[in-house]
Amino acid sequence: MVKREKYDLGIVVDPDVDRLALIQEDGKAFGEEYTLVAVADYILKRKKGNTVSNLSSTRALRDVTEAAKGSYTAAAVGEVNVVSAMKATKAVIGGEGNGGIIVPDFHYGRDALIGIALFLSHLAHSKMKASELRATYPAYFISKNKIELTPEIDVDTILLRMLEKYRGEKTNTVDGLKIDFEKEREWVHLRKSNTEPIIRIYAESQNEAYANNLANRIIGDIQNLIKS
């Protein structure tokens, strides 16, 4: 509809209006991971400070934050964990890669309405089309996968063995295991689901093929550990 009717922007929220997704004027998705990135960029251009997102969110927020001379912190998955980290680091903005934006000057909770207002302000001040604004940010792609678990699989042991296997890389064990491959500018996050018998595997790289290859490599590592 955005493309057909020649609208400048499409706005999508969930039923409780705490997550925000955007549609560019060309009909393509701006990318829910980049909702927070764009709004953070707008705020950081006007107010120096720190940012927070969860471990499964795009690296682009870190890139934008560090470019603005701020400090980025990765929190465990979950709004309450992001808010706690924001308070501890005095972050000026935070959120999650599902389109959730938290602006402490407004309130400590995900809110699509403040996100809409800030994004529209960003577009107006930048004098860019939505697609042009999106092109100014680092291009990353997240591949989301999972491995089904059986009762005999000890997930904690699997994660410890993966931590040992990748001990030469930058790792984070705040919530499952995140492995940062700094040289390749990519990462993978492994965590046990609290609601399903699965291990979630999120991998991010600079394009879809790289992200899928990374995810498949890690899945292969885990499957080998399960068999051994």
C-alpha positions in Angstrom: 0.0 0.0 0.0 2.8 2.4 0.8 4.4 1.9 -2.6 1.1 1.8 -4.5 -0.3 5.0 -2.9 3.1 6.7 -2.9 3.3 7.3 0.8 6.5 8.5 2.4 6.4 6.0 5.3 4.4 3.1 6.7 4.1 2.6 10.4 3.4 -0.8 12.0 2.9 -1.4 15.8 1.8 -4.5 17.8 -1.5 -4.6 19.8 0.0 -3.1 23.0 2.0 -0.5 21.0 5.4 -1.3 22.5 7.1 -2.4 19.3 7.6 -0.5 16.1 8.3 -1.5 12.5 8.6 0.8 9.6 8.0 0.5 5.8 10.1 2.6 3.4 8.6 4.6 0.6 9.8 1.9 -1.8 7.7 -0.7 0.0 10.6 -2.5 1.6 10.9 -3.0 5.4 13.2 -0.6 7.1 14.0 -3.5 9.4 12.8 -3.9 12.9 16.4 -4.2 14.1 17.1 -0.8 12.7 14.1 1.0 14.3 16.2 1.4 17.5 19.4 2.2 15.5 17.8 5.1 13.7 16.1 6.6 16.7 19.3 6.2 18.8 21.2 8.0 16.0 18.8 10.9 16.1 19.1 11.2 19.9 22.9 10.8 20.0 23.3 13.6 17.5 21.7 15.9 20.0 22.6 14.4 23.4 25.9 12.6 24.2 25.4 9.5 26.1 25.3 5.7 26.3 23.0 3.0 24.8 21.8 -0.5 25.7 20.2 -3.3 23.8 20.0 -7.0 24.4 22.6 -9.6 23.3 20.5 -10.8 20.4 20.1 -7.3 18.8 22.1 -5.9 15.9 25.7 -4.7 16.2 24.7 -1.6 14.3 23.6 0.1 17.5 27.1 -0.4 19.0 28.6 1.1 15.8 26.3 4.1 15.9 26.9 4.7 19.6 30.7 4.4 19.4 30.7 6.8 16.3 29.0 9.3 18.6 31.7 8.8 21.3 29.2 6.9 23.6 29.5 3.6 25.3 27.3 0.6 24.3 26.3 -2.2 26.7 24.7 -5.5 25.9 22.1 -6.8 28.4 20.4 -10.2 28.8 17.3 -10.7 26.7 14.2 -9.2 28.3 12.9 -5.7 28.8 13.6 -5.7 32.5 17.2 -6.6 31.9 17.7 -3.9 29.3 16.1 -1.3 31.7 18.4 -2.4 34.6 21.4 -2.0 32.4 20.2 1.4 31.2 19.8 2.7 34.7 23.3 1.3 35.7 25.0 3.0 32.7 22.8 6.1 32.6 21.9 5.3 29.0 20.0 8.0 27.0 18.3 5.4 25.0 17.9 1.6 24.8 15.7 -1.2 23.7 15.5 -4.4 21.8 15.9 -5.5 18.2 12.3 -6.4 18.0 11.4 -2.8 17.4 11.2 -1.9 21.1 12.4 1.6 22.0 13.0 2.8 25.6 13.6 6.5 26.1 14.2 7.2 29.8 13.3 10.9 29.5 9.8 9.6 28.6 9.6 6.5 30.8 11.5 3.2 31.4 9.4 1.0 29.1 9.2 0.1 25.4 6.9 2.6 23.7 6.2 2.8 19.9 4.6 6.2 20.2 7.8 8.0 21.3 9.7 5.9 18.6 7.3 7.2 15.9 7.7 10.8 17.0 11.5 10.6 17.1 11.8 8.7 13.8 9.5 11.3 12.0 11.7 14.1 13.5 14.8 12.3 12.2 13.3 12.1 8.7 12.3 15.7 8.8 15.7 17.0 9.9 17.7 14.7 7.6 15.6 15.7 4.6 16.0 12.1 3.4 13.6 9.4 2.2 13.3 6.5 4.6 15.3 4.3 2.2 18.1 6.9 2.0 18.3 7.1 5.8 18.4 3.3 6.1 21.4 3.2 3.6 23.4 5.5 6.0 23.6 2.7 8.6 26.0 -0.3 8.7 24.4 -3.2 6.8 24.0 -6.4 8.9 21.7 -9.4 8.6 20.5 -11.7 11.4 19.9 -15.4 10.8 17.5 -16.9 13.4 17.6 -20.6 14.0 17.0 -23.3 16.7 18.0 -26.8 17.7 15.4 -29.1 19.2 16.4 -30.6 22.5 15.8 -34.1 23.9 15.7 -34.8 27.7 19.1 -36.4 27.8 20.9 -33.3 26.4 22.6 -31.1 29.0 22.4 -27.7 27.6 24.7 -26.1 30.2 27.4 -28.6 29.4 27.0 -27.9 25.7 27.4 -24.2 26.2 30.5 -24.7 28.4 32.1 -26.8 25.8 31.3 -24.2 23.1 32.8 -21.5 25.3 36.0 -23.6 25.6 36.0 -24.2 21.8 35.9 -20.5 21.1 37.9 -19.3 24.1 40.1 -17.3 21.6 37.2 -15.1 20.7 35.4 -12.4 22.7 32.7 -14.1 24.7 29.8 -13.1 27.0 28.0 -15.5 29.3 25.4 -13.1 30.8 22.6 -14.9 29.0 23.6 -18.2 27.5 26.7 -17.7 25.3 27.5 -14.9 22.9 30.6 -15.2 20.7 31.9 -12.1 19.0 34.1 -12.6 15.9 35.5 -9.1 15.9 37.8 -9.5 12.9 34.8 -10.6 10.7 32.4 -8.2 12.4 29.9 -10.9 13.1 28.5 -12.7 16.2 26.4 -15.6 17.3 24.2 -15.9 20.4 23.2 -19.2 21.9 20.6 -19.4 24.6 18.2 -22.0 26.0 14.5 -21.1 25.6 12.5 -20.6 28.8 9.3 -21.7 27.1 10.3 -24.4 24.6 12.8 -27.4 24.6 15.2 -25.7 22.1 18.4 -23.8 21.9 18.0 -20.5 20.0 20.8 -19.6 17.7 21.0 -16.1 16.4 23.9 -15.2 14.0 24.6 -11.8 12.5 27.0 -10.9 9.7 27.4 -8.4 6.9 24.9 -10.2 4.6 22.4 -13.0 4.6 24.7 -15.7 3.1 27.5 -15.0 5.7 25.0 -15.0 8.5 23.5 -18.3 7.4 27.0 -19.8 7.0 27.9 -18.8 10.5 24.7 -20.2 11.9 25.2 -23.5 10.1 28.8 -23.7 11.3 27.8 -23.2 14.9 24.8 -25.7 14.6 27.3 -28.2 13.2 29.6 -27.7 16.2 26.7 -28.2 18.6 25.4 -31.3 16.9 29.0 -32.8 17.0 29.1 -32.1 20.7 25.8 -33.7 21.3 26.9 -36.8 19.5 30.3 -37.0 21.3 
